[in-house]
Amino acid sequence: MLHRTPRRLAAFIVSNSLLLPIGAAAALLWANTAPEVYFRFTGHAHFIVNDVGMTLFFALAAKEIVEATAPHGALHPVSKAALPVMAAIGGMAVPAAIYLALVTAFDVPQLRRGWAIPTATDIAFSFLIARWLFGRKHPAVPFLLLLAIADDAFGLVVLALFYPSGVVRPVAFAAVLCLALALCWTLRRARVMQFWPYIAIGGALSWIAFFYGGLHPALALVPVVPFVPHTTRDAGLFEEPQLPPGDPLGRFEQTLRVPAEIVLFVFGLVNAGVPVGNVGVGTWIVLVALTVGKPVGVFAAALAGERLGARFPAALTRRDLLVLGCTAGFGFTVALFFATAAFPDGALLDETKMGALLSFTAGPIAAFVALMFRVGRFRARRH
């Protein structure tokens, strides 16, 4: 029995996406005890982790979007997804507006470029919090997942359009990317049912297109993933499948899930190290924009959607929606990535990264709001 304990612990850590916060905690400890050694390490590791390794994370995010928007998927047709998509838009627009308003109020225009940082919702951690608060079968959980998937989709567009990694060369980008996608289309037409040719060959060409085209190369697999043959999953996102996946895209996720979690651990280790003394106004602006802007934006946009004719899922109340908005304030992974894309090394980056890290407070806030409104696990039970 004892020899099984480490294996079970490792499985629990991976399945609950805990490697990232472990890496982030290690980074904070390292950066504040041996800063010279830490920043020498991150200087060497930054490119390989952020520009190469993180392609796996964004590829898995793209996989969820592809499956959800396919026929019979959770976000298909548009009418079925209207309310969570509107909630996602509100949950991005309001935090960005609050961020820019606070930047203006505190007269720190140098922080303006980081407006997208509080628009992010960490899909894995938000899901875990929602599942703990509401239980697996409550409609709030799939609603939050749909919201987070839509948020990820819009976030990829924001990252590509507003945060290029260098001088943008649209002709070079389009030429090489078209070659990569034409190759993927040919593989699909030839009924190639292994995922690795799409990823290894088409993905490599796409990475070259993004890198030399001046766009962030971590997004390289996003346009490739839709070409990988796939089925849809109508429900149960982030749940373990009952049977091994039979489609290439499902096998891709199963094969790369653990490597992607390891990449997230290293991403946290490389990017989350912030000297505690570098906490500043940018930290609190990001934190307030996330923890206040997300619930306000999600709640207001969903009510507006209801006024326009969209329907709330059965058994999902407005109080549930408010708690979900608080849960969506967990920025973490994508917020950290936006911070590193928005600012170079220095005080502004440290301040905003700390704000992204402190967004873990969205969990306790959501629990407090749920307790106050008797929602989910805190709902009064009838005897």
C-alpha positions in Angstrom: 0.0 0.0 0.0 2.8 2.4 0.9 4.5 2.1 -2.5 1.2 3.3 -4.1 1.1 6.5 -2.1 3.7 8.5 -4.1 2.0 7.4 -7.4 -1.4 8.4 -6.1 0.0 11.7 -4.9 1.6 12.4 -8.3 -1.6 11.5 -10.1 -3.6 13.9 -7.8 -1.2 16.7 -8.4 -1.2 16.3 -12.1 -5.0 15.8 -12.4 -5.7 18.9 -10.3 -3.1 21.1 -12.2 -1.2 21.7 -9.0 2.3 21.7 -10.6 1.9 25.3 -11.7 1.3 26.8 -8.2 4.0 24.5 -6.9 6.4 26.0 -9.5 5.2 29.5 -8.7 5.7 29.0 -5.0 9.2 27.6 -5.6 10.0 30.6 -7.8 8.9 33.1 -5.1 11.1 31.3 -2.6 14.1 31.1 -4.9 13.8 34.7 -6.1 13.7 36.0 -2.5 16.5 33.9 -1.1 19.0 33.7 -4.0 17.9 36.3 -6.5 21.2 36.4 -8.5 21.1 32.6 -9.2 17.4 32.7 -9.9 17.5 35.5 -12.5 20.5 33.9 -14.1 18.5 30.7 -14.5 15.4 32.5 -15.9 17.5 34.4 -18.3 18.7 31.2 -19.9 15.3 29.4 -19.7 12.8 32.1 -20.6 12.9 31.5 -24.4 12.7 27.7 -24.4 9.9 27.8 -21.8 7.7 30.7 -22.9 8.2 30.5 -26.7 8.6 26.8 -27.2 7.2 24.8 -24.2 4.0 26.9 -23.8 2.9 25.8 -27.3 1.6 22.7 -25.5 -0.5 24.6 -23.1 -2.1 26.8 -25.8 -2.5 23.7 -28.1 -4.6 22.0 -25.3 -6.6 25.2 -24.9 -7.2 25.2 -28.6 -8.3 21.6 -28.5 -11.1 22.4 -26.0 -12.2 25.3 -28.2 -12.3 23.1 -31.4 -14.3 20.3 -29.7 -16.7 22.8 -28.0 -17.5 24.7 -31.2 -17.8 21.6 -33.5 -21.3 20.3 -34.3 -22.9 18.8 -31.2 -20.2 20.4 -29.1 -20.9 22.5 -25.9 -20.6 25.8 -27.8 -22.6 24.7 -30.9 -24.9 26.1 -32.1 -24.4 29.8 -31.3 -27.8 30.1 -29.6 -26.7 27.4 -27.1 -23.5 29.3 -26.3 -24.9 32.8 -26.4 -25.1 33.5 -22.6 -21.7 32.1 -21.5 -20.1 33.8 -24.5 -21.7 37.1 -23.6 -20.6 36.6 -20.0 -17.1 35.9 -21.2 -17.1 39.2 -23.2 -18.3 41.1 -20.1 -15.8 39.3 -18.0 -13.0 40.6 -20.2 -14.3 44.1 -21.0 -15.1 45.3 -17.5 -11.7 44.2 -15.9 -9.9 45.9 -18.8 -11.9 49.0 -18.3 -11.3 49.0 -14.5 -7.6 48.5 -15.1 -7.3 51.4 -17.5 -9.5 53.6 -15.2 -7.2 52.8 -12.2 -4.1 53.4 -14.3 -5.5 56.9 -15.2 -6.6 57.6 -11.6 -3.1 56.7 -10.2 -1.4 58.5 -13.1 0.8 55.6 -14.1 0.5 55.6 -17.9 3.5 53.3 -18.2 1.2 50.5 -17.0 -1.4 51.1 -19.7 0.1 48.3 -22.0 -0.9 45.7 -19.4 -4.7 46.2 -19.9 -5.2 42.6 -21.1 -3.7 41.0 -17.9 -6.9 41.0 -15.9 -9.0 39.8 -18.8 -7.7 36.2 -18.3 -9.5 33.4 -16.6 -7.5 30.3 -15.6 -9.7 27.5 -16.9 -8.3 24.7 -14.7 -8.3 26.5 -11.4 -11.6 28.2 -11.9 -13.1 24.8 -12.8 -11.7 23.2 -9.6 -13.1 26.0 -7.4 -16.5 25.8 -9.1 -16.7 22.0 -8.8 -15.8 22.3 -5.1 -18.4 25.0 -4.5 -21.3 23.5 -6.6 -20.6 19.8 -7.0 -20.0 18.0 -10.3 -23.6 17.9 -11.5 -24.6 21.5 -10.9 -25.2 23.5 -14.2 -22.9 26.2 -12.8 -19.9 24.0 -13.6 -20.4 23.5 -17.3 -21.5 27.2 -17.6 -18.2 28.3 -16.1 -16.3 26.0 -18.4 -18.1 27.4 -21.5 -17.3 30.9 -20.2 -13.7 30.0 -19.7 -13.3 28.4 -23.1 -14.8 31.5 -24.8 -12.5 33.6 -22.6 -9.5 31.5 -23.8 -10.6 31.9 -27.4 -10.8 35.7 -27.2 -7.6 35.7 -25.2 -5.7 34.0 -28.0 -6.9 36.7 -30.4 -5.9 39.5 -28.0 -2.4 37.9 -27.6 -1.9 37.6 -31.3 -3.2 41.1 -32.2 -2.0 43.3 -29.4 1.2 41.6 -28.1 3.5 40.8 -31.0 6.9 39.4 -30.0 8.8 41.5 -32.4 8.6 43.4 -35.6 5.5 42.1 -37.4 6.2 40.8 -40.9 2.7 39.9 -42.2 3.8 38.7 -45.7 6.4 36.3 -44.3 3.9 35.1 -41.6 1.1 34.5 -44.1 3.4 32.7 -46.6 4.9 30.2 -44.2 1.6 29.7 -42.2 -0.3 29.0 -45.5 2.3 26.4 -46.3 1.9 24.8 -42.9 -1.9 24.7 -43.1 -1.8 23.4 -46.6 0.3 20.5 -45.4 -2.1 19.9 -42.5 -5.0 20.0 -45.0 -3.2 17.5 -47.2 -2.6 15.1 -44.3 -6.3 15.4 -43.4 -7.4 14.7 -46.9 -5.1 11.7 -47.0 -6.9 10.5 -43.8 -3.7 10.4 -41.7 -5.0 9.3 -38.3 -1.9 9.8 -36.3 -1.6 13.2 -34.6 2.2 13.5 -34.7 2.6 14.5 -38.4 0.2 17.4 -37.9 2.0 18.6 -34.8 5.7 17.8 -35.6 5.7 18.9 -39.3 2.8 21.3 -39.6 3.4 22.6 -36.1 7.1 23.2 -36.7 6.3 25.2 -39.9 3.7 27.2 -38.0 6.1 28.0 -35.2 8.6 29.3 -37.8 5.8 31.4 -39.3 4.9 32.9 -35.9 8.5 33.4 -34.8 9.8 35.1 -38.0 6.4 36.9 -38.6 6.8 38.7 -35.3 3.8 37.1 -33.5 4.1 35.1 -30.3 5.3 31.6 -31.2 3.6 30.0 -28.2 0.4 30.3 -30.3 2.0 28.2 -33.2 -0.1 25.1 -32.6 -3.4 26.9 -32.4 -4.1 27.1 -36.1 -2.9 23.5 -36.6 -5.1 21.8 -34.0 -8.4 22.2 -35.9 -6.9 20.1 -38.8 -6.2 17.1 -36.5 -9.1 14.6 -36.9 -11.4 14.8 -33.8 -14.7 14.0 -32.4 -16.8 16.2 -30.1 -17.4 16.0 -26.4 -20.9 17.2 -25.5 -20.2 17.4 -21.8 -17.7 16.4 -19.2 -14.9 18.9 -20.1 -11.9 18.4 -17.9 -13.3 15.1 -16.7 -11.4 11.8 -17.2 -12.8 9.9 -20.1 -14.3 6.5 -19.3 -12.6 4.9 -22.3 -9.3 5.7 -24.0 -9.9 8.3 -26.8 -10.1 6.8 -30.3 -9.7 10.0 -32.3 -6.2 11.5 -33.0 -7.0 14.8 -31.2 -8.1 12.9 -28.1 -4.9 10.8 -28.2 -2.9 14.1 -28.6 -4.4 15.4 -25.4 -3.9 12.1 -23.5 -0.2 11.9 -24.7 0.7 15.5 -23.9 -1.3 16.1 -20.8 1.5 15.2 -18.4 4.2 16.9 -20.4 2.0 20.1 -20.6 1.6 20.0 -16.8 5.4 19.7 -16.5 5.8 22.7 -18.8 3.4 24.7 -16.6 5.5 23.8 -13.6 8.6 25.1 -15.3 6.6 28.1 -16.6 5.7 29.0 -13.0 9.3 28.5 -11.9 10.6 30.7 -14.6 8.0 33.5 -14.6 6.6 33.7 -11.1 9.7 34.7 -9.2 9.1 38.2 -7.9 11.1 39.9 -5.1 8.5 40.7 -2.4 9.8 44.2 -2.2 8.7 44.9 -5.8 5.0 44.8 -5.0 3.6 48.1 -6.1 0.7 50.0 -7.6 0.6 47.7 -10.6 0.0 44.7 -8.3 -3.1 46.2 -6.7 -4.5 47.5 -10.0 -4.3 44.0 -11.6 -5.7 42.4 -8.5 -8.7 44.8 -8.1 -9.4 44.6 -11.9 -9.5 40.8 -11.7 -11.4 40.2 -8.4 -13.9 43.1 -8.9 -14.1 43.4 -12.6 -14.7 39.7 -13.3 -17.8 39.2 -11.2 -19.2 42.6 -12.2 -18.6 42.0 -15.9 -19.8 38.4 -16.0 -23.0 39.2 -14.0 -23.9 42.3 -15.9 -23.2 40.8 -19.3 -25.3 37.7 -18.5 -28.2 39.8 -17.3 -28.0 41.9 -20.5 -28.0 38.6 -22.5 -31.1 37.5 -20.6 -32.8 40.8 -21.5 -31.9 40.2 -25.2 -33.5 36.8 -25.1 -30.8 34.3 -24.1 -31.9 31.8 -21.4 -30.2 30.8 -18.2 -29.6 27.1 -17.9 -32.2 25.3 -15.8 -31.5 25.5 -12.0 -28.8 28.3 -12.5 -29.8 31.3 -10.4 -28.5 34.8 -10.4 -26.8 34.2 -7.1 -25.1 31.2 -8.7 -24.0 33.5 -11.5 -22.5 36.0 -9.1 -20.4 33.3 -7.4 -19.3 32.1 -10.8 -18.1 35.6 -11.7 -16.0 35.6 -8.5 -14.6 32.2 -9.4 -13.6 33.5 -12.9 -11.4 36.1 -11.2 -8.7 33.4 -10.9 -6.3 34.8 -13.6 -3.0 33.0 -12.8 -1.6 31.1 -15.9 -2.9 33.3 -18.8 -2.6 36.5 -16.7 1.1 35.7 -16.0 1.6 35.0 -19.7 0.0 38.3 -20.7 2.2 40.1 -18.2 5.4 38.6 -19.6 4.1 39.6 -23.1 3.2 43.1 -22.1 6.3 44.2 -20.2 10.1 43.7 -20.4 12.0 42.6 -17.3 11.8 45.2 -14.6 9.6 46.8 -11.9 6.4 46.9 -14.1 6.6 43.3 -14.9 7.3 42.3 -11.3 4.3 44.4 -10.0 1.8 43.0 -12.6 3.0 39.4 -12.2 2.5 39.6 -8.4 -1.1 40.9 -9.1 -1.7 37.8 -11.3 -0.3 35.5 -8.7 -2.4 37.1 -5.9 -5.5 36.4 -8.0 -5.7 33.1 -6.1 -7.7 35.1 -3.6 -10.6 34.7 -6.1 -11.1 31.3 -4.5 -11.7 32.5 -0.9 -13.7 35.4 -2.2 -16.0 33.0 -4.2 -16.4 30.8 -1.2 -17.3 33.8 1.0 -19.9 35.1 -1.5 -21.3 31.6 -1.7 -21.5 31.3 2.0 -23.1 34.8 2.3 -25.8 34.0 -0.3 -26.2 30.3 0.7 -25.2 29.1 -2.7 -23.8 25.7 -3.7 -22.4 23.6 -0.9 -23.5 26.3 1.5 -27.1 26.1 0.5 -29.6 25.5 3.3 -30.6 21.9 3.4 -34.2 20.9 3.9 -34.8 18.2 6.4 
